[in-house]
Amino acid sequence: MAVGKVAVEGVTFDPDAAARTGGTLTRGRSESPRVPLSPKNISKLDGDSRMIIDMQQPRPYDIVGNQIQIAGMAGGAFEANFNYRITEGHDELTGNFMAGDGGGGHGQFQLTVDVSGAGFMLNRIFIQVFHASAKDGAELDSVFVPVVLGPKVVPGYTGYVEHTVVGGETLWGIAARYYGSGTFYYRLVAANPAIIINPNVIHPGEVIKVPRA
């Protein structure tokens, strides 16, 4: 498996492919065709309750800190147990939470996961929320959201500012302005995977996130 591609329990996420399709992901399961996924997905698999998971925070390619807030709507089978996984292919953190309104509807969920102790090696991580099939334990309704882990981009990360590119600017120059040296341009590349495809090419009007310590 190539670095940067996550495959767990029949779920494969290729961040490069996701970037080309605006973050749309696909899930495979042996008894069902491949179906498109987004931060909102509904289960229609035979033998399992109809579920919905709508991850509203974080959004694809947000920059997050060591305290990751995960929030959204989930439910569809009274109050149900859902699971989360945070991984970058080398290490992972897992847990679970309850969501639903107690009457078959959907309820809000919000949790904070501390990833400061994880052995993450890469700056791009993937947040997965799903529920397990009561029939065979398979992971259903998986929602994947790729995010950038700020502390892996800038040591001591505290947040980011937004910089709007103007004509004649380069990443080297922008890095020099915010970090004191153009050699840190790679931080801007890492923080903006959906915008900066070629570090030698940026366009006026593009809004670049600049992570700060």
Secondary structure, DSSP 8 states (H G I E B T S, - for coil): --TT-EEETTEEE-HHHHHHTTT-EEEEETTEEEEEE-SEEE---TTS---EEEEEES-TT-EE-SEEEEEEEEESSSSEEEEEEEESSS-EEEEEEEES-SSSSEEEEEEEEE-TTS---SSEEEEEEEEE-TTT--EEEEEEEEEEEHHHHSTT--EEEEEE--TT--HHHHHHHHHS-GGGHHHHHHH-TTT-SSTT---TT-EEEEEE-
